[in-house]
Amino acid sequence: MLLNRLLIKAVAPTPKIEKYKRYLFIAPHPDDIEIAVGGTVARLAREGREVYFLVCTDGRFGTEDENVSPESLVAARREEQLASARILGVKDVVFLNYEDGGMYDELELRKDIARTIARIKPEVVVCPDHKLYSECHPDHLAVGENASKAYFMCSNVNMMKSIGSDEIAKPDVLAFYFTGKPNRYVKITKKDFEKNKRAYACFVSQCPPPDNGKSLMLYMRLKIRLNGMRSGHIRADAFRTMHNMHIHCCAEAEDTAAKRPL
């Protein structure tokens, strides 16, 4: 049995997601990517990779201040996301502008994500893990699930034609952030993390006084340190990754043994 599992892993190994050239990171809201894996984005851009962002909702409910109008918050968060992406070295940001809060047609969301993947043609698609046991946010659940389905859909020419698209894409890897079952850690440097700190500081609307984002920044710092300890490095981001061979009827993809980053 052990030999059989080793042979399957040799045929369909856990992908080294940091070794590709073009990436699409998909976010439920502005700032999710920075909170989860902004250091990895900084590293990839620093190494000359092409990184694109797809932000699915407009973030209109991302405040507890009832004096802030949803429309003004939408505009602010969009500009904050663009400013952050410039700091990180992101090539382009696509906004789908679904209304924050999970109250939208998920089939339409899936189609829009598939069309975006087909247009950008990334080798790696990265999205939130909708199978995180503790996740309750409807946007994180909807985006993770429908990004996964769109990943499968975007390579099928007839499926794409059925939604009015003549384009397809054949990405190699589907990866999840905000995951409880990482199988791949990506090493990041102190400079990568510092760049992500500057990027996250753009999200002023999400960091009200008196805390001004200090608690979340401490969480981000502790998280990458913990991931570093788990992977034999000082700092790292955690992902659950799957190769194309894993995404359909492959029970072996459930193996969660962590891999040391290069």
C-alpha positions as CSV (number, residue, x, y, z in Angstrom):
1,M,0.0,0.0,0.0
2,L,2.8,2.4,0.9
3,L,4.6,1.6,-2.4
4,N,1.4,2.3,-4.3
5,R,1.0,5.7,-2.6
6,L,4.6,6.6,-3.3
7,L,4.2,5.7,-7.0
8,I,1.0,7.8,-7.2
9,K,2.9,10.7,-5.7
10,A,5.7,10.3,-8.1
11,V,3.3,10.4,-11.1
12,A,1.2,13.4,-9.6
13,P,3.5,15.2,-7.1
14,T,2.4,18.2,-5.0
15,P,3.1,21.2,-7.3
16,K,5.9,23.7,-6.4
17,I,3.7,26.7,-7.1
18,E,6.5,29.2,-6.8
19,K,8.2,27.8,-9.9
20,Y,5.7,29.0,-12.6
21,K,5.6,32.2,-14.7
22,R,2.0,33.5,-14.6
23,Y,-0.5,33.6,-11.7
24,L,-4.0,34.6,-11.0
25,F,-4.9,35.3,-7.3
26,I,-8.6,35.4,-6.7
27,A,-10.0,37.4,-3.7
28,P,-13.5,37.6,-2.2
29,H,-12.7,41.2,-1.1
30,P,-10.1,43.9,-1.5
31,D,-7.3,43.1,1.1
32,D,-7.9,39.3,1.4
33,I,-4.8,38.3,-0.7
34,E,-2.6,40.7,1.3
35,I,-3.8,39.3,4.6
36,A,-3.4,35.7,3.4
37,V,-0.4,35.5,1.1
38,G,0.8,38.9,0.2
39,G,4.4,38.0,1.0
40,T,4.2,35.3,-1.7
41,V,2.9,37.8,-4.2
42,A,5.8,40.2,-3.3
43,R,8.3,37.3,-3.8
44,L,6.8,36.2,-7.2
45,A,6.8,39.8,-8.5
46,R,10.3,40.4,-7.3
47,E,11.5,37.3,-9.1
48,G,9.9,38.5,-12.4
49,R,6.7,36.4,-12.4
50,E,3.5,37.9,-13.8
51,V,0.9,38.2,-11.1
52,Y,-2.8,39.2,-11.7
53,F,-5.5,39.9,-9.1
54,L,-9.2,39.1,-9.5
55,V,-11.4,40.8,-6.8
56,C,-14.9,39.4,-6.9
57,T,-16.9,41.6,-4.6
58,D,-17.0,45.4,-4.1
59,G,-16.5,45.3,-0.3
60,R,-19.4,47.6,0.4
61,F,-20.2,46.0,3.8
62,G,-16.6,46.1,5.1
63,T,-17.3,48.5,7.9
64,E,-19.2,48.8,11.1
65,D,-19.5,52.5,10.8
66,E,-23.2,53.2,9.8
67,N,-22.2,56.8,8.8
68,V,-20.1,55.5,5.9
69,S,-22.2,55.0,2.8
70,P,-21.7,51.7,0.9
71,E,-21.0,53.6,-2.4
72,S,-18.2,55.7,-0.8
73,L,-16.7,52.5,0.7
74,V,-16.8,50.7,-2.6
75,A,-14.8,53.6,-4.2
76,A,-12.3,53.8,-1.4
77,R,-11.6,50.0,-1.3
78,R,-11.1,49.9,-5.0
79,E,-8.5,52.6,-4.8
80,E,-6.9,51.0,-1.8
81,Q,-6.6,47.7,-3.7
82,L,-5.1,49.3,-6.7
83,A,-2.5,51.1,-4.5
84,S,-1.6,47.9,-2.7
85,A,-1.2,46.0,-6.0
86,R,1.2,48.6,-7.3
87,I,3.4,48.2,-4.2
88,L,3.4,44.4,-4.5
89,G,4.2,44.6,-8.3
90,V,0.9,43.1,-9.5
91,K,0.5,43.4,-13.3
92,D,-3.2,44.1,-13.4
93,V,-6.3,44.0,-11.1
94,V,-9.7,42.8,-12.4
95,F,-12.8,43.8,-10.4
96,L,-16.0,41.8,-10.9
97,N,-18.0,44.2,-8.6
98,Y,-20.5,41.6,-7.2
99,E,-22.2,43.1,-4.1
100,D,-20.4,42.2,-0.9
101,G,-22.3,39.8,1.5
102,G,-22.9,36.7,-0.6
103,M,-26.3,37.9,-2.0
104,Y,-25.7,37.2,-5.7
105,D,-26.1,34.5,-8.3
106,E,-23.2,32.1,-7.8
107,L,-23.6,30.6,-11.2
108,E,-23.0,34.0,-12.8
109,L,-20.0,34.4,-10.5
110,R,-18.6,31.1,-11.6
111,K,-19.0,32.1,-15.3
112,D,-17.3,35.4,-14.8
113,I,-14.3,33.8,-13.0
114,A,-14.0,31.2,-15.8
115,R,-14.0,33.9,-18.4
116,T,-11.3,35.8,-16.5
117,I,-9.1,32.7,-16.2
118,A,-9.6,32.0,-19.9
119,R,-8.6,35.6,-20.8
120,I,-5.5,35.8,-18.5
121,K,-4.4,32.2,-19.1
122,P,-2.5,31.7,-15.8
123,E,-0.5,28.6,-15.0
124,V,-1.5,28.8,-11.4
125,V,-4.9,29.9,-10.0
126,V,-5.0,30.8,-6.3
127,C,-8.2,31.3,-4.3
128,P,-9.5,30.9,-0.7
129,D,-10.1,27.4,0.6
130,H,-13.9,26.9,0.8
131,K,-13.3,23.7,2.7
132,L,-11.8,25.5,5.7
133,Y,-13.9,24.0,8.5
134,S,-14.3,27.2,10.5
135,E,-15.1,29.5,7.5
136,C,-18.5,31.2,7.8
137,H,-18.1,34.2,5.5
138,P,-20.5,33.7,2.6
139,D,-18.2,35.5,0.1
140,H,-15.2,33.4,1.1
141,L,-17.2,30.2,0.7
142,A,-18.8,31.3,-2.6
143,V,-15.6,32.5,-4.2
144,G,-13.5,29.5,-3.2
145,E,-16.1,27.0,-4.4
146,N,-16.9,28.8,-7.6
147,A,-13.3,29.6,-8.4
148,S,-12.6,25.8,-8.1
149,K,-15.5,25.0,-10.4
150,A,-14.4,27.7,-12.8
151,Y,-10.9,26.2,-12.8
152,F,-12.4,22.9,-14.0
153,M,-14.7,24.7,-16.5
154,C,-12.2,27.0,-18.2
155,S,-10.3,24.3,-20.0
156,N,-13.4,22.7,-21.6
157,V,-14.0,24.3,-25.0
158,N,-17.7,23.3,-25.1
159,M,-18.4,24.5,-21.6
160,M,-16.8,27.8,-22.4
161,K,-18.8,28.1,-25.6
162,S,-21.9,27.5,-23.7
163,I,-21.3,30.7,-21.7
164,G,-20.4,32.7,-24.8
165,S,-16.6,32.5,-24.6
166,D,-14.4,31.4,-27.5
167,E,-11.3,31.4,-25.1
168,I,-10.1,28.6,-22.9
169,A,-7.2,28.2,-20.5
170,K,-5.3,25.2,-19.2
171,P,-3.8,26.1,-15.9
172,D,-1.5,23.5,-14.3
173,V,-2.2,24.2,-10.6
174,L,-5.1,25.1,-8.3
175,A,-4.0,26.4,-5.0
176,F,-5.9,27.5,-1.9
177,Y,-4.9,30.1,0.8
178,F,-6.7,30.5,4.2
179,T,-6.4,26.8,4.4
180,G,-6.4,24.4,7.4
181,K,-4.7,21.6,5.4
182,P,-1.6,23.0,3.8
183,N,0.6,20.7,1.7
184,R,3.0,23.3,0.3
185,Y,4.8,26.2,2.0
186,V,6.4,29.0,0.1
187,K,9.4,30.6,1.6
188,I,9.3,34.5,1.9
189,T,12.0,36.9,3.0
190,K,11.8,39.7,5.5
191,K,11.8,42.2,2.6
192,D,8.9,40.4,1.0
193,F,6.9,40.7,4.3
194,E,7.9,44.3,4.8
195,K,6.7,45.1,1.3
196,N,3.4,43.3,2.1
197,K,3.1,45.4,5.3
198,R,3.4,48.6,3.2
199,A,0.8,47.2,0.8
200,Y,-1.6,46.3,3.5
201,A,-1.2,49.8,5.0
202,C,-3.1,51.1,1.9
203,F,-6.3,49.6,3.3
204,V,-7.0,52.6,5.6
205,S,-10.8,51.9,5.5
206,Q,-10.2,48.5,7.1
207,C,-8.0,49.8,9.9
208,P,-10.1,52.1,12.0
209,P,-8.9,53.6,15.3
210,P,-8.0,52.9,18.0
211,D,-6.3,49.7,16.7
212,N,-5.5,51.0,13.2
213,G,-4.8,47.4,12.0
214,K,-2.1,46.6,14.6
215,S,-3.9,43.4,15.7
216,L,-4.2,42.0,12.2
217,M,-0.6,42.9,11.4
218,L,0.5,41.0,14.5
219,Y,-1.6,38.0,13.3
220,M,0.0,38.2,9.9
221,R,3.5,38.3,11.4
222,L,2.9,35.4,13.7
223,K,1.2,33.4,10.9
224,I,4.2,33.5,8.6
225,R,6.6,32.7,11.5
226,L,4.5,29.6,12.4
227,N,4.4,28.5,8.8
228,G,8.2,29.0,8.7
229,M,8.7,26.8,11.8
230,R,6.5,24.1,10.2
231,S,8.5,24.1,7.0
232,G,12.1,24.6,8.2
233,H,12.3,28.3,7.3
234,I,12.0,31.6,9.1
235,R,9.0,32.9,7.2
236,A,6.6,31.1,4.8
237,D,3.1,31.2,3.4
238,A,0.9,28.1,3.5
239,F,-1.2,26.7,0.6
240,R,-3.2,23.6,-0.2
241,T,-2.2,22.8,-3.8
242,M,-3.4,20.5,-6.5
243,H,-2.1,19.6,-9.9
244,N,-4.5,19.1,-12.8
245,M,-4.2,15.3,-12.2
246,H,-5.6,15.9,-8.7
247,I,-8.8,17.9,-9.3
248,H,-11.2,15.1,-10.4
249,C,-11.7,11.7,-8.7
250,C,-8.3,11.7,-7.1
251,A,-8.6,10.7,-3.4
252,E,-4.8,10.8,-3.1
253,A,-5.0,14.6,-3.3
254,E,-6.4,14.5,0.3
255,D,-2.9,13.7,1.5
256,T,-1.9,16.7,3.7
257,A,1.8,15.9,4.4
258,A,3.6,19.3,4.3
259,K,6.3,19.8,1.8
260,R,9.4,21.8,2.5
261,P,9.7,24.9,0.3
262,L,12.8,25.5,-1.9
